[in-house]
């Protein structure tokens, strides 16, 4: 990703055409109604020339670049391209992405707030090392939050609304079949986000999204966080099974599937 060059030639704009019609820095001013060219009026002073003010030049929004870099870094974390315990500098990563160090540094600071990396003064950012216990704790917290919500939605949401989410569940299966953990992780979060959004609680969706993202970070030395294509596909098929249970309002199956889904997620899914 490379930043676009800032600024562009100001040709063909309305203000440029107006400037070309009269003296530099001003535009011709229409005669007052009823006035005759060359007639002198005593009651009103002549109208002053109106300077032409060009519109502000378009500014490349740094936030958009930072957002793209943040997404790329998150994908690199899930894919294992940024390894736990390793220190990465903003200038080096900037060269990799083809941007300056500034948006990389800003994106890394956001990851530090999320707990994915930690700042190493005068060196860069170290990817946080996580163990199996932290992953299990995240699974427990997610279950405490999402299982009751899923059960409530199973009782209240009509079957046709669940059927509308079938394409999202099928998309997770296709993403899992690629074997790319980052691709599957993004699709997986999209499915869970869509389901939880039916609760109508944006704070719930944001908190669950943060926990979900943290659960996808890799573990030290791999462990259960490193999962193959078959594991991802099996995990994805649980989404379609969950939809079937929600449509049937089978609360016992919903409870079991959601709980197992979190526990078996590892570092790459659910």
C-alpha positions as CSV (number, residue, x, y, z in Angstrom):
1,X,0.0,0.0,0.0
2,X,1.4,3.4,-1.0
3,X,0.2,6.8,0.0
4,X,-1.1,8.9,-2.9
5,X,0.7,12.1,-3.7
6,X,-1.0,15.1,-2.0
7,X,-2.3,17.9,-4.0
8,X,-3.4,18.2,-7.7
9,X,-3.5,20.8,-10.4
10,X,-6.4,23.1,-10.0
11,X,-7.7,23.1,-13.6
12,X,-11.2,23.1,-14.8
13,X,-12.7,24.1,-11.4
14,X,-15.4,26.8,-11.3
15,X,-13.2,29.2,-9.3
16,X,-10.4,28.8,-11.9
17,X,-12.8,29.7,-14.8
18,X,-14.0,32.8,-12.9
19,X,-10.4,33.9,-12.3
20,X,-9.6,33.6,-16.0
21,X,-12.6,35.8,-16.9
22,X,-11.2,38.9,-15.2
23,X,-8.1,40.5,-13.7
24,X,-5.8,38.3,-11.6
25,X,-7.2,37.7,-8.1
26,X,-10.7,38.9,-8.9
27,X,-13.8,38.2,-11.0
28,X,-16.0,40.5,-13.1
29,X,-18.9,41.9,-11.0
30,X,-22.3,42.1,-12.8
31,X,-23.8,45.6,-13.2
32,X,-26.5,46.6,-10.8
33,X,-30.1,46.2,-12.0
34,X,-31.2,49.3,-13.9
35,X,-27.8,50.8,-14.3
36,X,-26.5,51.9,-17.7
37,X,-22.9,51.4,-18.6
38,X,-21.0,54.7,-18.0
39,X,-23.9,56.2,-15.9
40,X,-22.8,57.9,-12.7
41,X,-24.9,57.3,-9.6
42,X,-24.8,59.6,-6.6
43,X,-26.9,57.7,-4.2
44,X,-24.8,54.5,-4.0
45,X,-21.0,53.9,-4.1
46,X,-19.7,51.6,-6.8
47,X,-19.8,47.9,-5.8
48,X,-16.3,46.6,-4.7
49,X,-14.7,43.9,-6.6
50,X,-15.3,40.5,-5.1
51,X,-12.1,38.4,-4.7
52,X,-12.2,34.9,-6.0
53,X,-11.3,32.5,-3.2
54,X,-10.3,29.0,-4.4
55,X,-11.7,26.1,-2.5
56,X,-9.4,24.2,-0.2
57,X,-7.2,21.6,-1.9
58,X,-8.2,18.0,-1.2
59,X,-6.2,16.6,1.7
60,X,-5.2,13.0,1.9
61,X,-6.7,11.7,5.1
62,X,-4.0,10.2,7.3
63,X,-6.6,8.3,9.2
64,X,-7.5,6.3,6.1
65,X,-3.9,5.2,5.6
66,X,-3.5,4.4,9.3
67,X,-6.7,2.3,9.1
68,X,-5.4,0.3,6.2
69,X,-2.0,-0.2,7.9
70,X,-3.9,-1.3,11.1
71,X,-5.9,-3.8,9.2
72,X,-2.8,-5.2,7.6
73,X,-0.9,-5.4,10.9
74,X,-3.9,-7.2,12.5
75,X,-3.9,-9.7,9.6
76,X,-0.1,-10.2,10.0
77,X,-0.6,-10.9,13.7
78,X,-3.2,-13.6,13.1
79,X,-1.3,-15.1,10.2
80,X,1.9,-15.3,12.3
81,X,3.9,-13.0,10.2
82,X,4.5,-10.9,13.3
83,X,5.9,-13.4,15.7
84,X,5.3,-13.2,19.5
85,X,8.3,-11.9,21.4
86,X,9.8,-10.2,18.3
87,X,10.4,-6.4,18.2
88,X,9.5,-4.5,15.0
89,X,10.3,-1.0,14.2
90,X,8.0,1.5,12.5
91,X,10.5,2.5,9.8
92,X,11.2,-1.1,8.8
93,X,7.5,-2.0,8.7
94,X,6.8,1.2,6.8
95,X,9.2,0.1,4.1
96,X,7.4,-3.2,3.9
97,X,4.1,-1.5,3.3
98,X,5.5,1.3,1.2
99,X,4.5,4.1,3.5
100,X,6.2,6.4,6.0
101,X,6.9,5.4,9.5
102,X,4.2,7.7,10.9
103,X,1.0,5.8,10.0
104,X,2.7,2.5,11.0
105,X,3.7,4.0,14.4
106,X,0.1,5.3,14.9
107,X,-1.3,1.9,14.0
108,X,1.1,0.1,16.4
109,X,0.1,2.5,19.2
110,X,-3.5,1.4,18.6
111,X,-2.4,-2.3,18.8
112,X,-0.6,-1.4,22.0
113,X,-3.9,-0.1,23.5
114,X,-5.6,-3.3,22.4
115,X,-2.8,-5.4,24.2
116,X,-1.4,-7.0,21.0
117,X,2.0,-5.3,21.3
118,X,4.0,-3.4,23.8
119,X,6.2,-0.3,23.3
120,X,10.0,-0.9,23.5
121,X,11.6,2.6,23.9
122,X,14.0,3.5,21.1
123,X,13.5,0.2,19.4
124,X,9.9,-0.2,18.3
125,X,7.1,-2.6,19.4
126,X,7.2,-6.1,20.7
127,X,4.5,-8.6,19.9
128,X,3.0,-9.8,23.2
129,X,3.6,-13.4,24.2
130,X,0.5,-15.2,25.2
131,X,0.0,-18.6,26.7
132,X,-2.8,-21.3,26.7
133,X,-4.1,-20.0,30.0
134,X,-4.9,-16.5,28.5
135,X,-6.7,-18.1,25.6
136,X,-8.8,-20.2,27.9
137,X,-9.7,-17.1,30.0
138,X,-10.8,-15.3,26.9
139,X,-12.9,-18.3,25.9
140,X,-14.6,-18.3,29.3
141,X,-15.3,-14.5,29.2
142,X,-16.7,-14.8,25.7
143,X,-19.0,-17.6,26.7
144,X,-20.2,-15.7,29.8
145,X,-21.2,-12.8,27.5
146,X,-22.4,-14.4,24.3
147,X,-24.1,-17.6,25.4
148,X,-27.0,-15.8,27.3
149,X,-27.4,-13.4,24.4
150,X,-27.6,-16.3,21.9
151,X,-30.2,-18.0,24.0
152,X,-32.3,-14.9,24.2
153,X,-32.0,-14.3,20.5
154,X,-33.0,-18.0,19.9
155,X,-36.2,-17.3,21.7
156,X,-37.1,-14.0,20.0
157,X,-35.7,-13.8,16.5
158,X,-37.9,-15.3,13.8
159,X,-36.5,-18.1,11.7
160,X,-36.5,-16.0,8.5
161,X,-34.0,-13.6,10.0
162,X,-31.6,-16.5,10.8
163,X,-32.1,-17.8,7.3
164,X,-30.9,-14.5,6.0
165,X,-27.5,-15.1,7.6
166,X,-26.9,-18.3,5.8
167,X,-24.7,-16.6,3.2
168,X,-22.4,-15.3,6.0
169,X,-22.1,-18.8,7.5
170,X,-21.3,-20.2,4.1
171,X,-18.7,-17.5,3.5
172,X,-16.8,-18.6,6.6
173,X,-16.6,-22.1,5.2
174,X,-15.2,-20.8,1.9
175,X,-12.7,-18.6,3.8
176,X,-11.6,-21.6,5.9
177,X,-11.1,-23.7,2.8
178,X,-8.3,-21.3,1.7
179,X,-6.3,-22.4,4.7
180,X,-5.4,-18.8,5.5
181,X,-6.0,-18.0,9.2
182,X,-6.2,-14.3,8.6
183,X,-8.8,-14.6,5.9
184,X,-10.9,-17.0,8.0
185,X,-10.5,-14.8,11.1
186,X,-12.0,-11.8,9.3
187,X,-15.0,-13.8,8.0
188,X,-15.5,-15.5,11.3
189,X,-15.7,-12.1,13.1
190,X,-18.1,-10.9,10.5
191,X,-20.5,-13.7,11.2
192,X,-20.4,-13.3,15.0
193,X,-20.8,-9.6,14.7
194,X,-23.9,-10.0,12.5
195,X,-25.5,-12.4,14.9
196,X,-24.8,-10.3,18.0
197,X,-26.0,-7.1,16.3
198,X,-29.6,-8.6,16.4
199,X,-29.5,-7.9,20.1
200,X,-29.6,-4.1,19.4
201,X,-26.7,-3.4,21.8
202,X,-23.8,-1.7,20.1
203,X,-21.7,-1.8,23.3
204,X,-22.1,-5.5,23.5
205,X,-21.0,-5.9,19.8
206,X,-17.9,-3.8,20.4
207,X,-16.9,-5.6,23.5
208,X,-17.4,-9.0,21.9
209,X,-15.5,-7.9,18.9
210,X,-12.5,-6.9,21.0
211,X,-12.5,-10.2,22.9
212,X,-12.9,-12.1,19.6
213,X,-10.0,-10.3,18.0
214,X,-7.7,-11.0,21.0
215,X,-8.7,-14.7,20.9
216,X,-7.3,-14.8,17.4
217,X,-3.8,-13.7,18.2
218,X,-1.1,-16.5,18.0
219,X,0.3,-18.2,21.0
220,X,4.0,-18.5,22.0
221,X,5.5,-21.4,20.2
222,X,2.3,-22.2,18.2
223,X,0.4,-24.6,20.4
224,X,-3.3,-24.9,19.8
225,X,-3.3,-21.5,18.2
226,X,-1.6,-22.9,15.0
227,X,-4.4,-24.7,13.2
228,X,-4.5,-26.3,9.8
229,X,-7.0,-26.1,7.0
230,X,-9.1,-29.0,8.3
231,X,-9.4,-27.4,11.7
232,X,-10.6,-24.2,10.2
233,X,-13.2,-25.9,8.0
234,X,-14.5,-27.9,10.9
235,X,-14.8,-24.7,13.0
236,X,-16.6,-22.9,10.1
237,X,-19.2,-25.7,9.7
238,X,-20.2,-25.0,13.4
239,X,-21.6,-21.7,12.1
240,X,-24.1,-23.5,9.8
241,X,-24.9,-25.9,12.6
242,X,-25.6,-23.0,14.9
243,X,-27.9,-21.4,12.4
244,X,-29.9,-24.7,12.1
245,X,-30.2,-24.8,15.9
246,X,-31.3,-21.2,16.1
247,X,-33.9,-21.7,13.4
248,X,-35.2,-24.8,15.2
249,X,-35.0,-22.9,18.6
250,X,-33.2,-25.8,20.1
251,X,-31.7,-24.1,23.1
252,X,-29.7,-27.0,24.4
253,X,-27.9,-27.4,21.0
254,X,-27.4,-23.6,20.8
255,X,-25.8,-23.6,24.3
256,X,-23.6,-26.6,23.6
257,X,-22.4,-25.3,20.1
258,X,-21.6,-21.8,21.3
259,X,-19.6,-23.1,24.3
260,X,-17.7,-25.7,22.3
261,X,-17.1,-23.2,19.6
262,X,-15.2,-20.8,21.9
263,X,-13.3,-23.5,23.7
264,X,-12.1,-25.1,20.4
265,X,-11.5,-21.9,18.6
266,X,-7.7,-21.7,19.2
267,X,-5.9,-18.7,17.9
268,X,-7.5,-18.6,14.5
269,X,-11.2,-18.7,14.7
270,X,-14.5,-18.4,16.5
